[in-house]
Amino acid sequence: MEATTRNFERNARKALADTKLQEALARLSHGFPAKRRQAIARLPEFEALRDAARDIKNHVLENLDFYLERFETRVGERGGQVHWARDAAEARSVILKICQDAGARTVTKSKSMVGEEIAINDHLEANGITPVETDLGEYIIQIRGEPPSHLIAPAIHLSKDQVAESFKEKHGQFPKDRSLEEPRALLDEARTVLRESFLEADVGMTGANMLVAETGTVVVVTNEGNADLTMSLPRVHIVIASLEKVVPTLDDAATLLRVLARSGTGQEITVYTTFSTGPRRPGDLDGPEAFHVVLLDNGRTTMLGGELHEMLRCIRCGACLNECPIYRAVGGHAYGWVYSGPMGAVLTPVLIGIEHAGDLPNASTLCGKCEDVCPVRIPLPRMLRHWRQRQFEGNQASAASRYGLKAWAFLARRPALYRLVVGPGVAVLGALGRRRGRFRRLPLAGGWTASRDLPAPEGRTFLALWRKRLAGRP
């Protein structure tokens, strides 16, 4: 997909003015986050599991070459083949050749953010091969010509009525006057359409939640079972995964599964958790004749050992998106590329360049909620500050931002002057806002008050209140 990350500010303003999108995003706060809290409350050892999951991922990153080579060996021993891709172009080339060698005309796909990252659908279509998304959310956005707006719920930005309109527009084989008011009717229609694709596909393509080095196994989690049909019915199964998805053992995979679903959807475990190891063996009733794994780097090895090293722990649960006040205000499309929310604001500049995604690290309140909910304890706020610092040092930040920070630093180094400038302003705002306790509009604060009120200050600065507290005065 074409990146529009440069237009984040414009995209965000458009999203804030989209009433249908705002209605859809309002439902998010009552969905995944609430279910996550309930699921965690039922598991007293959850915090210990987070520590274990973090330690597993850290160990893998410290020994990444060893575990990747072991995974490749195990896949080969079981009749499969691993392909290494340095970037998106190499990955597309490998996948296209596998499809062409198989004589593929149709490729079924289960949800894969790496597939979106390398724009594999566009590449296959340009070469006469039809890709069909089989995850319901991905299928909906495919027929609408839209990118996903969330890691685990790609069509979360849409209402039921919008989906029904798209189905009636694209599914001409059904009566025009049919009722699609009920979600079940939408689901049944999608199943009917997709069933033919499952049966006709020459190649099935999936992502991978984990790659198990111990056995050469690919772990895929879904709530629809579409990945199982995608990997077992066609003659050829292609797995697309980034390098950091490898884990040492099946026991390690089980540990990560215990935090993955709880963090993302609030489930103890997803409805389908599938372990796939190699092609069909003699005596197997189903399964592919050929099994390929395409391992993508695309800039990830440059993160190893650096300031963004810990970002490679990410297991793509989406919890940071669900809690982020910026994501919940503007949705995923405003970010302009595959990955959105706090994890996208850190990862996207690595993959496409900070010069193309400079607004994203600044699209954060740095409230820290993303780190609080991350199942593998990624310090996302620290990494966002790292990008901001690099921008500032490289004069890539906006002029207003640079001069504003320089002015603040000038005042902060001169306490007397700081108090002289800030004290009267806080006192005036406190007096003006005393009656209502908040401001609906305020000069120079339109970016805040456009969508929410600004709390009025108490009337004294923090330093003044702190001095009085130390002195024991009210």
C-alpha positions in Angstrom: 0.0 0.0 0.0 1.1 3.6 -0.7 2.2 5.3 2.5 0.5 8.6 3.3 2.4 9.0 6.6 3.5 12.5 5.6 -0.1 13.6 5.7 -0.8 12.5 9.2 -2.0 15.9 10.4 -4.4 16.2 7.4 -5.5 12.5 7.8 -6.2 13.1 11.5 -8.3 16.2 10.9 -10.3 14.3 8.4 -10.8 11.4 10.8 -12.0 13.7 13.6 -14.6 15.2 11.3 -15.9 11.8 10.1 -19.0 11.1 12.3 -19.3 7.5 11.2 -15.7 6.8 12.1 -16.1 8.5 15.4 -19.1 6.4 16.3 -17.1 3.2 15.4 -14.1 4.3 17.5 -16.3 5.1 20.4 -17.3 1.5 20.6 -13.7 0.4 20.8 -13.3 1.6 24.4 -16.2 -0.6 25.5 -14.8 -3.7 23.7 -11.3 -5.0 23.7 -9.9 -3.0 26.7 -12.8 -4.0 29.0 -12.5 -7.6 27.9 -8.8 -7.5 28.5 -9.2 -6.3 32.1 -11.8 -9.0 32.8 -9.5 -11.7 31.3 -6.5 -10.6 33.4 -8.6 -10.4 36.6 -9.3 -14.1 36.2 -5.6 -15.0 35.9 -3.6 -14.1 39.1 -0.3 -15.0 37.5 -0.7 -12.7 34.5 2.1 -10.3 35.6 4.5 -13.2 36.1 3.5 -14.4 32.6 4.3 -11.0 31.2 7.8 -11.2 32.7 8.3 -14.7 31.3 7.1 -13.6 27.8 9.5 -10.6 27.9 12.4 -12.9 28.9 11.6 -15.4 26.1 11.6 -12.7 23.5 14.8 -11.1 24.9 16.6 -14.4 24.8 15.5 -15.0 21.2 16.8 -11.6 20.1 20.1 -12.2 21.8 20.4 -15.5 19.9 18.4 -14.7 16.8 20.8 -16.2 14.2 21.0 -19.5 16.1 17.2 -20.0 16.4 16.5 -18.9 12.8 19.1 -21.4 11.5 17.6 -24.1 13.7 14.1 -23.3 12.5 15.3 -23.5 8.9 16.9 -26.9 9.6 13.8 -28.3 11.2 11.6 -27.1 8.3 13.9 -28.8 5.8 13.9 -32.0 7.8 10.1 -32.1 7.6 10.0 -31.6 3.8 9.5 -27.8 3.7 11.7 -25.0 2.5 12.7 -21.6 4.0 13.4 -18.6 1.8 15.2 -15.5 3.1 14.2 -12.1 1.9 16.2 -9.0 2.7 13.4 -6.6 1.8 9.8 -6.4 0.4 10.9 -6.7 -3.2 12.8 -9.9 -2.5 9.8 -11.3 -0.6 7.4 -10.5 -3.4 9.7 -12.0 -6.0 10.0 -15.3 -4.0 6.3 -15.6 -3.4 5.4 -14.8 -7.1 7.9 -17.5 -8.3 6.3 -20.1 -6.0 2.9 -19.2 -7.2 3.9 -19.3 -10.9 5.7 -22.6 -10.4 2.5 -24.0 -9.0 0.5 -22.7 -11.9 -1.6 -20.7 -9.5 -4.5 -18.6 -10.7 -6.1 -18.0 -7.2 -4.4 -17.5 -3.9 -6.4 -17.6 -0.6 -4.9 -15.6 2.2 -5.4 -15.4 5.9 -4.7 -12.1 7.8 -1.1 -11.1 7.7 0.3 -7.7 8.5 3.6 -8.7 6.8 1.6 -9.4 3.7 0.3 -5.8 3.9 3.8 -4.6 4.6 5.2 -6.0 1.3 2.0 -5.2 -0.7 1.8 -8.8 -1.9 -1.8 -8.5 -3.1 -1.0 -5.7 -5.6 2.0 -7.6 -6.8 0.1 -10.8 -7.4 -2.8 -9.0 -9.2 -0.2 -7.2 -11.4 1.0 -10.6 -12.5 -2.4 -12.2 -13.3 -3.0 -14.0 -10.0 -6.1 -13.3 -7.9 -5.5 -13.0 -4.1 -8.6 -13.6 -1.9 -8.6 -12.4 1.7 -10.4 -15.0 3.8 -10.4 -13.3 7.2 -13.8 -11.6 7.4 -12.5 -8.2 8.3 -9.7 -8.4 5.6 -12.2 -9.6 3.1 -14.5 -6.6 3.8 -11.7 -4.1 3.4 -10.4 -5.9 0.3 -13.7 -5.5 -1.6 -13.8 -1.8 -0.4 -10.3 -1.2 -1.6 -9.1 -0.1 1.8 -6.1 -0.9 4.0 -6.6 -2.4 7.5 -7.2 0.0 10.3 -6.2 -2.2 13.2 -3.8 -5.1 13.8 -6.4 -7.6 14.9 -9.6 -6.0 13.7 -8.9 -4.6 10.2 -12.5 -3.4 9.6 -13.1 -1.9 13.1 -13.6 1.5 11.5 -16.7 0.4 9.7 -20.4 0.1 10.7 -22.7 -2.9 10.0 -24.6 -0.7 7.5 -21.4 0.2 5.6 -20.5 -3.5 5.3 -24.0 -4.3 4.0 -23.7 -1.6 1.4 -20.4 -3.1 0.2 -21.8 -6.6 0.1 -24.8 -5.5 -2.0 -22.5 -3.6 -4.4 -20.0 -6.5 -4.9 -22.1 -9.6 -4.5 -24.2 -9.4 -7.6 -25.1 -13.1 -7.6 -27.6 -12.6 -4.7 -31.1 -10.9 -4.9 -30.9 -7.2 -4.7 -33.7 -6.9 -2.2 -32.2 -9.4 0.3 -32.0 -8.3 4.0 -28.6 -7.8 5.5 -29.7 -6.2 8.7 -28.5 -9.0 11.0 -24.8 -9.7 11.5 -25.5 -13.4 10.9 -26.8 -12.6 7.4 -23.6 -10.8 6.6 -21.5 -13.7 7.9 -23.5 -16.3 6.0 -23.2 -14.4 2.7 -19.4 -14.0 3.2 -19.1 -17.7 3.9 -21.0 -18.6 0.8 -18.8 -16.4 -1.4 -15.5 -17.5 0.2 -16.3 -21.2 0.2 -15.8 -21.3 -3.6 -12.4 -19.6 -3.2 -11.3 -22.1 -0.5 -12.0 -25.0 -2.9 -10.6 -23.4 -6.0 -7.4 -22.0 -4.6 -4.1 -23.3 -5.9 -2.0 -21.7 -3.2 -2.8 -20.7 0.4 -0.9 -18.0 2.1 -0.8 -17.3 5.9 1.1 -15.2 8.3 2.6 -16.6 11.5 2.1 -15.6 15.1 5.1 -17.7 16.0 7.8 -19.9 14.4 9.0 -22.7 16.7 12.7 -23.4 16.2 12.5 -26.7 18.1 10.2 -28.4 15.6 10.0 -26.2 12.5 6.3 -25.5 13.4 4.3 -22.4 12.4 1.7 -21.2 14.9 -1.3 -19.3 13.7 -4.2 -18.0 15.8 -7.6 -16.9 14.5 -11.2 -16.8 15.6 -12.7 -17.9 12.3 -10.8 -21.0 11.2 -10.1 -19.4 7.8 -6.4 -19.9 8.3 -6.9 -23.7 8.7 -8.7 -23.9 5.4 -6.1 -21.7 3.8 -3.2 -23.8 4.8 -4.8 -27.3 4.4 -6.9 -27.2 1.2 -4.6 -25.8 -1.5 -1.7 -27.8 -2.9 0.9 -25.2 -1.8 1.1 -23.4 1.6 3.2 -20.2 1.8 4.0 -18.7 5.2 5.1 -15.1 5.4 6.7 -14.0 8.6 9.3 -11.5 9.9 12.5 -12.7 11.5 11.6 -11.9 15.1 8.6 -14.2 15.2 10.8 -17.2 16.0 10.6 -18.8 19.5 12.8 -21.5 20.9 10.4 -24.3 22.0 6.8 -25.4 22.0 6.7 -24.6 25.8 7.8 -21.0 25.0 5.0 -20.7 22.4 2.5 -21.9 25.0 3.6 -19.1 27.4 3.3 -16.4 24.7 -0.2 -17.7 23.8 -1.3 -17.2 27.3 -0.6 -13.5 27.1 -1.4 -12.9 23.4 -5.2 -13.5 23.3 -5.8 -12.0 26.7 -4.0 -8.8 25.8 -5.6 -8.5 22.3 -9.2 -9.7 22.5 -9.7 -10.5 26.2 -10.0 -14.2 25.5 -8.2 -17.0 27.4 -7.2 -18.4 24.0 -8.4 -17.8 20.5 -11.0 -20.1 19.0 -8.5 -21.6 16.6 -4.8 -22.0 17.6 -3.2 -24.1 14.8 0.3 -25.7 14.8 1.4 -26.5 11.3 4.6 -28.5 10.6 5.7 -29.1 7.0 3.8 -30.5 4.0 1.4 -33.5 4.0 3.1 -36.8 5.1 2.3 -40.3 3.8 -1.0 -41.3 5.4 -2.2 -37.8 6.1 -5.8 -37.2 5.0 -5.2 -33.5 4.1 -2.6 -30.8 4.0 -0.4 -29.2 1.3 1.9 -31.0 -1.0 4.5 -28.2 -0.7 5.4 -26.0 2.3 7.3 -22.7 2.0 8.3 -20.2 4.7 9.4 -16.7 3.6 11.4 -14.9 6.3 11.4 -11.2 5.9 14.0 -8.8 7.3 13.1 -5.4 5.8 15.1 -3.4 8.2 14.6 -5.4 11.4 18.1 -6.5 11.8 19.2 -2.9 11.9 17.2 -2.5 15.1 19.2 -5.2 17.0 21.3 -3.9 19.8 20.1 -0.3 19.3 17.7 2.1 20.9 14.7 0.3 19.2 15.9 -3.2 20.0 13.0 -3.9 22.3 10.4 -3.1 19.7 11.3 -6.5 18.2 9.6 -8.2 21.1 6.2 -7.1 19.8 3.7 -10.0 19.3 1.1 -7.9 17.4 -1.7 -8.2 20.0 -3.0 -4.7 19.4 -3.4 -3.8 23.1 -1.4 -0.6 22.7 -3.8 0.6 20.0 -6.8 -0.2 22.0 -5.7 2.0 24.9 -4.0 4.8 23.0 -6.0 8.1 23.2 -4.6 9.2 19.9 -5.6 6.0 18.1 -9.0 6.0 19.7 -9.5 9.6 18.4 -8.4 9.2 14.8 -8.3 5.5 14.0 -5.7 3.5 12.1 -6.0 5.0 8.6 -4.8 8.4 9.8 -1.3 6.9 10.4 -1.0 6.4 6.7 0.6 2.9 6.5 0.3 -0.7 7.7 1.1 -0.3 11.4 -0.8 2.2 13.5 -1.0 3.3 17.1 2.0 3.5 19.4 3.7 0.4 18.0 3.3 1.8 14.5 4.6 5.1 15.5 7.8 3.4 16.6 8.1 0.8 13.9 7.0 2.6 10.8 9.9 5.2 10.8 12.3 2.2 10.8 10.6 0.5 7.8 10.0 3.5 5.6 12.3 6.2 7.0 11.8 8.9 9.6 11.8 11.5 6.8 8.5 9.9 5.6 6.9 9.3 9.0 8.1 12.2 11.1 4.7 13.1 12.5 4.0 9.6 13.9 6.3 9.7 17.0 4.8 13.0 17.8 1.2 11.6 17.7 1.3 10.6 21.3 0.5 12.1 24.7 3.2 9.9 26.3 0.7 8.9 28.9 2.4 5.5 29.2 -0.8 3.4 28.9 0.7 1.5 25.9 3.6 0.3 28.0 1.3 -0.5 30.9 -0.8 -2.9 28.8 2.0 -4.4 26.6 2.2 -8.1 27.3 5.9 -8.2 26.7 6.6 -4.9 28.4 7.9 -2.8 25.5 8.9 0.7 26.6 7.1 2.4 23.8 7.1 5.9 25.3 10.9 5.8 25.7 11.2 4.8 22.0 8.8 7.6 20.9 11.0 10.1 22.8 14.1 8.6 21.0 12.5 9.4 17.6 11.6 12.9 18.8 15.2 13.5 20.0 16.6 12.3 16.7 14.3 14.6 14.8 15.3 17.5 16.9 19.0 16.8 16.6 18.7 16.4 12.9 16.5 19.6 12.5 13.7 17.4 11.1 11.1 18.6 13.6 8.9 21.5 12.7 10.2 25.1 13.2 7.4 25.7 15.7 8.4 22.6 17.7 12.1 23.4 17.7 11.7 27.1 18.7 9.0 26.1 21.3 11.3 23.6 23.0 14.2 26.0 22.9 12.1 28.7 24.5 11.0 26.2 27.2 14.6 25.1 27.8 15.7 28.7 28.1 13.1 29.4 30.8 13.7 26.0 32.6 17.3 26.9 33.1 16.4 30.2 34.8 14.0 29.4 37.7 13.3 33.0 38.6 12.4 33.9 35.1 10.4 30.7 34.7 8.3 31.6 37.8 7.9 35.2 36.6 6.5 34.1 33.2 4.5 31.0 34.2 3.1 32.2 37.6 0.8 35.0 36.4 -0.4 33.0 33.4 -1.5 30.1 35.6 -3.1 32.5 38.1 -5.2 34.2 35.3 -6.3 30.8 33.9 -7.2 29.6 37.3 -9.3 32.7 38.0 -11.1 32.5 34.6 -11.8 28.8 34.8 -12.8 28.7 38.5 -16.6 28.8 37.9 -16.7 25.9 35.3 -13.5 24.1 36.1 -12.6 23.8 32.4 -12.3 25.7 29.2 -14.3 24.7 26.1 -12.2 27.1 23.9 -8.9 28.8 24.6 -6.6 30.8 22.4 -3.5 28.9 21.2 -5.0 25.6 22.5 -7.4 24.9 19.6 -5.8 21.5 18.9 -6.8 20.4 22.4 -10.2 22.1 22.7 -11.4 21.1 19.3 -12.3 17.6 20.6 -12.3 17.9 24.4 -12.3 20.5 27.2 -9.1 21.8 28.8 -9.1 21.4 32.6 -8.6 24.8 34.3 -5.5 25.0 36.5 -5.9 25.4 40.3 -4.4 28.9 40.2 -0.9 28.2 41.5 2.0 26.5 39.8 3.2 23.1 40.8 6.4 24.6 42.3 4.4 27.0 44.4 2.2 24.3 45.7 5.2 22.1 46.4 7.0 24.8 48.4 3.9 25.3 50.5 3.6 21.6 51.1 7.2 21.4 52.3 6.6 24.3 54.6 3.5 22.6 56.0 1.1 25.3 54.9 -2.3 24.8 53.2 
